[in-house]
């Protein structure tokens, strides 16, 4: 039995259909990346799972039982870090976690629970500092600590690395990977590298519908059916000439500076168009500066199925 089941779940806000008959299951021990463009329905879906919102139709089952049948018990077993990470900035970290422990009804073993959460999130050095004095990276760690304080079965993280600098993102990414060893995790993110390194499975949602679902390696393999060839050259008629190359599926002009044109040619992975393009450059008397081929990536798949760009 899956830990979490969504069956034809829908949610609308006025005339906007935010989530449209979403169905998926999450098994115990999985770290699931939940991806999609802005407004795709990620946060709305997560808020329904955490019972901040109620679905208009469909059903959400936790451990085989509908949420509404055992609402309080489900909340005890779910940890949630929302995107805006609401914290009491005038409290010191130790006071805040003790306060959360009180709200969670953690009594006899609260000290142990706080110690475990602090150790898991690396907060020892700031345990007696005001939350408002911390960097955003450490504030995110405080948010993660409150989310795991009650040792939940399911941990839901909505954009946990949003707004962090590259070094802070690396730290949070490593922390999420560690948390995934003990918890089932659903992680919403725009950063595909984060999802690819932290998650075992990806769900991609677009316009309220699940458009891709599977292990990371399988989804990357789907994208690897195509390759991109970067061509940088100077000369006349580069874009139109590349578009006429047999086997070229698409040509995108990505740069034009000084007298150089940069274009990206998309082709099937079964076709190596580089010799053809090289001979074309000789025939057209172009000066060729770059001719480089890359296999498809998760970013390519995301663009193909959503039409959107994401952060790297």
C-alpha angles and dihedrals in degrees: 000000000000118000091227130024128182115191119189092324116182134178129180133186107204106304093344114100099207098174120023119197096314115187125181142130131221119203126210114276096022125131104209123193112213108203136178144122121282109289093019094124103262099125093039091054092048092049090053091051090051091045095242085121131029120228117243091218141352126048139272116205124195113196089344098309128100113253093238092057094060106015100153095045091050091052089054089056099045128076120199135193108185121207095255093048098213111215136168098243095191091061123085116240094253092051092047095052091046088051091051089048089054092050090049092052093243103154121144097037100028095120091053092046091052092047091051093048092047092049092047093051099038097241098138094108094053100034093115097038127101112260090229091062094055128099117252090255092058092043088056088052090052088052090051091048092055090047093056098034093102092045096245125202091221124039118194117194120185111200095327094177098044112137096007123131118244094265092049090048091055090052094049091045092055090046092053090050089054092048089051090066091067105025140046103245134199109192124190114200144150091209108092094190087058092051093044094053099037104038136070094197137025132212115192118197126190128177090352096307132102105245100172135020129171149089114314094245092052094050091048089050089055089056092047090071084090136048133203123220119201114210123188115181145138122231142079129308097004099151096046093044092051090049090059094055110117109248096025107131097183140357121205123187106221104169144012117180133148101344095320127107122200119200134172116217118200117207141160114278088236091065123069103199096175096097090048092049091046091053090045090055090052092047093049092042092238122162103236117211101167138015109171132159128203131183120242119277141198087266089058091052091048091053092046095054101034105026089227138117121231135197117270 
